[in-house]
């Protein structure tokens, strides 16, 4: 793969084989984020779990102290008073069967998170094959199937993210934007790592946190020493 000039220059700023403290790693990532837009800072964590086993799944949510830096559009499936509650809490789209039809007929995806009240899941279930592959299907484990719409929507808008181990045993999540600066990124990083550590399955054996890597949208990966994050 051919790399750009800025990317190759970034590689000269640090030792790619070394593991850095979280403090040092964020300094390096900010230096290597040289694109002319506000790059997202991403975290990748490789876990010592076998995701093929149900008892070794790692999944959860965490509210980033400083948000993600992204404006999140929330779609809510609700009726009656719950629909009014969703609108008051700041949901971008609120509806029921008519929104199901819009998604089915128009391939409509102008939203980032989907929330539903439990009584609406029979209707929303029709969208499983459409929303599922995009990671948008409401799920009780991620707090997106709930009657407490006010809390759910406000947390999502404030920077609540979902983390989930993929088939390769890796969790990928954004921890903010370059413009956040070092301290806010550090706090967001530590909040995510704390949540992942607390989600360790009882069935996981051996070393749980294998590798931690930080990178910007266009920059190279910087290894973080798992023992030097907090």
Secondary structure, 3 states (H helix, E strand, C coil): CCCCHHHHHHHCCCCCCCCECHHHHHHHHHHHCCCCCCCEEEEEEEECCCCCCHHHCCEEEEECCCCCCCCCCEEEECCHHHHHHHHHHCCCEEECHHHHHHHHHHCCCCCCEEEECHHHHHHHHHHHHHHHHHCCCCCHHHCCECCCHHHHHHHHHHCEEEEECCCCCEEEEEEEEHHHCHHHHHHHHHHHHHHHHHCCCCCCCCCCEEEEEEEECCCCCEEECHHHCC
